[in-house]
């Protein structure tokens, strides 16, 4: 019995030493970040910017591989099923992690079946109206919505997106009468807003910067607890007395469950130092991103919190999963 116990202890020690050595040697080959959406968006640009900078710190190429489909669920499942060795990562997002489980019938839990390395950046949502719409501030918009039979129309980039859920939560929490219209993407929704075919829109705050700054749309509020740098004179929802909204959408990095802590620590450190570089900060700010750069524990806590809040919105509006 004693000899058996010694053998088991020796085996466990050798396995632990092997794991530690593997972590010390990491990374020994290129790392792939699986990008869950179609190419060409601001989040694609941000991911490639961070990947290039992180590769210099990790001493290996960091490759961005697109795998779009099902609102990011295809890419997420691919990473969930990948080897937990730190060489396949996910560009995680609040939409894929905290929204999709309530919208799609998934074969995994993206909150609990991933190692959340860090949330890199976030961006609030903004509620906008067209430049010629008769209500150009929140108070008059709310009053008009109460007066108009059926409420005021409000667009979003697609039913089941985080913008849609934030929009529905806003209508409920603020007591604003909205008739919500889901589009297939933000571009046609913005076009209809500027053309006067819909009254308002909930959109990504970064995407609206060129329209708000040029006067083509008017921002009534942002969902974050802070003033957004893209248009700092626009009030926050909290300043208007609207509380309880998920404040922003976010993007970060995650690895398969079981990835060694020493590996996720190395990745989080590389990302954290990257986000502290003045040139990176300048470029991200120009794109409209707000830097977060939190720890794995903080990233998991936020994923769980947003999952709960957005799930409640899905139940409130009785949105059925696909």
JOGIJO-V983625 format. One record per residue. N is the residue number from 1. PHI is phi in degrees with one decimal (NA if undefined). Layout:
# JOGIJO-V983625
n=N phi=PHI
n=N phi=PHI
This chain:
# JOGIJO-V983625
n=1 phi=NA
n=2 phi=-64.0
n=3 phi=-61.6
n=4 phi=-63.7
n=5 phi=-63.4
n=6 phi=-64.0
n=7 phi=-62.7
n=8 phi=-63.3
n=9 phi=-62.2
n=10 phi=-65.0
n=11 phi=-63.7
n=12 phi=-62.8
n=13 phi=-64.2
n=14 phi=-66.3
n=15 phi=-65.3
n=16 phi=-63.6
n=17 phi=-66.4
n=18 phi=-64.7
n=19 phi=-64.4
n=20 phi=-64.7
n=21 phi=-64.4
n=22 phi=-62.2
n=23 phi=-66.8
n=24 phi=-63.3
n=25 phi=-80.0
n=26 phi=-72.5
n=27 phi=-90.8
n=28 phi=-107.8
n=29 phi=-159.1
n=30 phi=-59.3
n=31 phi=-107.4
n=32 phi=-111.1
n=33 phi=-101.0
n=34 phi=-84.3
n=35 phi=-97.4
n=36 phi=-87.2
n=37 phi=-125.7
n=38 phi=-67.5
n=39 phi=-71.3
n=40 phi=99.4
n=41 phi=-87.4
n=42 phi=-64.1
n=43 phi=-71.3
n=44 phi=-65.4
n=45 phi=-60.2
n=46 phi=-61.6
n=47 phi=-62.2
n=48 phi=-69.0
n=49 phi=-62.5
n=50 phi=-70.0
n=51 phi=-60.9
n=52 phi=-63.5
n=53 phi=-69.5
n=54 phi=-68.1
n=55 phi=-61.3
n=56 phi=-67.8
n=57 phi=-82.4
n=58 phi=-90.0
n=59 phi=75.1
n=60 phi=-142.7
n=61 phi=-60.2
n=62 phi=-115.2
n=63 phi=-100.5
n=64 phi=-100.0
n=65 phi=-118.6
n=66 phi=-76.4
n=67 phi=-145.6
n=68 phi=-76.8
n=69 phi=132.4
n=70 phi=53.8
n=71 phi=63.0
n=72 phi=97.9
n=73 phi=-70.0
n=74 phi=-64.9
n=75 phi=-64.7
n=76 phi=-63.1
n=77 phi=-65.0
n=78 phi=-57.4
n=79 phi=-71.8
n=80 phi=-55.4
n=81 phi=-87.6
n=82 phi=-79.0
n=83 phi=-63.4
n=84 phi=-82.8
n=85 phi=-115.9
n=86 phi=87.2
n=87 phi=-101.6
n=88 phi=-127.3
n=89 phi=-117.6
n=90 phi=-114.9
n=91 phi=-78.6
n=92 phi=-80.1
n=93 phi=-148.0
n=94 phi=-58.7
n=95 phi=-64.6
n=96 phi=-77.2
n=97 phi=-89.2
n=98 phi=-101.3
n=99 phi=-103.4
n=100 phi=-54.7
n=101 phi=-60.2
n=102 phi=-91.4
n=103 phi=-106.8
n=104 phi=-112.8
n=105 phi=-85.8
n=106 phi=-91.4
n=107 phi=-98.8
n=108 phi=-156.2
n=109 phi=-112.8
n=110 phi=-66.9
n=111 phi=-75.4
n=112 phi=-96.9
n=113 phi=-96.5
n=114 phi=-133.4
n=115 phi=-94.3
n=116 phi=-84.7
n=117 phi=-74.6
n=118 phi=-174.9
n=119 phi=-90.7
n=120 phi=-82.5
n=121 phi=-141.3
n=122 phi=-139.6
n=123 phi=-150.9
n=124 phi=-72.7
n=125 phi=-97.9
n=126 phi=-132.2
n=127 phi=-102.9
n=128 phi=-127.0
n=129 phi=-127.9
n=130 phi=-71.0
n=131 phi=-63.4
n=132 phi=-100.6
n=133 phi=-68.4
n=134 phi=-69.9
n=135 phi=-105.3
n=136 phi=-108.0
n=137 phi=-144.9
n=138 phi=-63.1
n=139 phi=-59.8
n=140 phi=-71.6
n=141 phi=-64.1
n=142 phi=-62.0
n=143 phi=-62.1
n=144 phi=-65.7
n=145 phi=-64.6
n=146 phi=-75.6
n=147 phi=-85.3
n=148 phi=-86.2
n=149 phi=-61.8
n=150 phi=86.1
n=151 phi=81.4
n=152 phi=-92.2
n=153 phi=-76.1
n=154 phi=-144.8
n=155 phi=-94.1
n=156 phi=-148.0
n=157 phi=-78.4
n=158 phi=158.5
n=159 phi=-63.8
n=160 phi=92.9
n=161 phi=-80.0
n=162 phi=-65.4
n=163 phi=-60.6
n=164 phi=-62.7
n=165 phi=-65.9
n=166 phi=-65.4
n=167 phi=-62.4
n=168 phi=-65.5
n=169 phi=-64.5
n=170 phi=-59.8
n=171 phi=-58.6
n=172 phi=-71.2
n=173 phi=-68.7
n=174 phi=-93.0
n=175 phi=69.3
n=176 phi=-96.2
n=177 phi=-87.7
n=178 phi=-117.4
n=179 phi=-107.0
n=180 phi=-84.1
n=181 phi=-123.3
n=182 phi=-90.8
n=183 phi=-109.3
n=184 phi=-95.7
n=185 phi=111.1
n=186 phi=-73.7
n=187 phi=-58.3
n=188 phi=-66.0
n=189 phi=-67.0
n=190 phi=-64.2
n=191 phi=-60.3
n=192 phi=-69.0
n=193 phi=-64.1
n=194 phi=-69.7
n=195 phi=-84.5
n=196 phi=80.9
n=197 phi=-84.8
n=198 phi=-130.1
n=199 phi=-83.4
n=200 phi=-154.8
n=201 phi=-159.0
n=202 phi=-102.9
n=203 phi=-142.4
n=204 phi=-59.9
n=205 phi=-62.9
n=206 phi=-65.8
n=207 phi=-64.7
n=208 phi=-86.8
n=209 phi=-52.2
n=210 phi=-64.6
n=211 phi=-77.2
n=212 phi=-68.7
n=213 phi=-66.4
n=214 phi=-92.0
n=215 phi=82.1
n=216 phi=-77.3
n=217 phi=-133.5
n=218 phi=-118.4
n=219 phi=-85.5
n=220 phi=-92.8
n=221 phi=-167.9
n=222 phi=-111.7
n=223 phi=-83.8
n=224 phi=-71.4
n=225 phi=-81.1
n=226 phi=-121.2
n=227 phi=-68.4
n=228 phi=-83.2
n=229 phi=-60.8
n=230 phi=-63.1
n=231 phi=-154.1
n=232 phi=-66.0
n=233 phi=-83.7
n=234 phi=-80.9
n=235 phi=-69.7
n=236 phi=-86.2
n=237 phi=-59.7
n=238 phi=-62.6
n=239 phi=-63.6
n=240 phi=-92.2
n=241 phi=88.6
n=242 phi=-99.0
n=243 phi=-123.7
n=244 phi=102.1
n=245 phi=-79.1
n=246 phi=-67.4
n=247 phi=-70.4
n=248 phi=-162.3
n=249 phi=-90.2
n=250 phi=-141.6
n=251 phi=-134.0
n=252 phi=-157.0
n=253 phi=-127.7
n=254 phi=-140.5
n=255 phi=-126.9
n=256 phi=-58.6
n=257 phi=-58.8
n=258 phi=96.7
n=259 phi=-59.9
n=260 phi=-56.4
n=261 phi=-55.2
n=262 phi=-63.3
n=263 phi=-73.6
n=264 phi=-63.8
n=265 phi=-64.5
n=266 phi=-62.3
n=267 phi=-66.9
n=268 phi=-63.5
n=269 phi=-64.9
n=270 phi=-63.1
n=271 phi=-67.0
n=272 phi=-60.2
n=273 phi=-68.8
n=274 phi=-61.8
n=275 phi=-68.9
n=276 phi=-89.6
n=277 phi=-71.6
n=278 phi=-55.0
n=279 phi=-67.3
n=280 phi=-65.6
n=281 phi=-60.7
n=282 phi=-63.4
n=283 phi=-66.0
n=284 phi=-65.2
n=285 phi=-63.7
n=286 phi=-62.2
n=287 phi=-82.0
n=288 phi=95.2
n=289 phi=-85.2
n=290 phi=-108.0
n=291 phi=-75.1
n=292 phi=-114.3
n=293 phi=63.2
n=294 phi=-91.1
n=295 phi=-87.4
n=296 phi=-56.4
n=297 phi=-64.5
n=298 phi=-68.4
n=299 phi=-64.5
n=300 phi=-65.4
n=301 phi=-61.7
n=302 phi=-69.2
n=303 phi=-59.0
n=304 phi=-65.1
n=305 phi=-66.0
n=306 phi=-68.7
n=307 phi=-57.9
n=308 phi=-67.3
n=309 phi=-65.6
n=310 phi=-72.1
n=311 phi=-63.8
n=312 phi=-65.2
n=313 phi=-62.7
n=314 phi=-58.4
n=315 phi=-69.0
n=316 phi=-62.4
n=317 phi=-96.3
n=318 phi=58.0
n=319 phi=-82.6
n=320 phi=-85.3
n=321 phi=-69.6
n=322 phi=-84.7
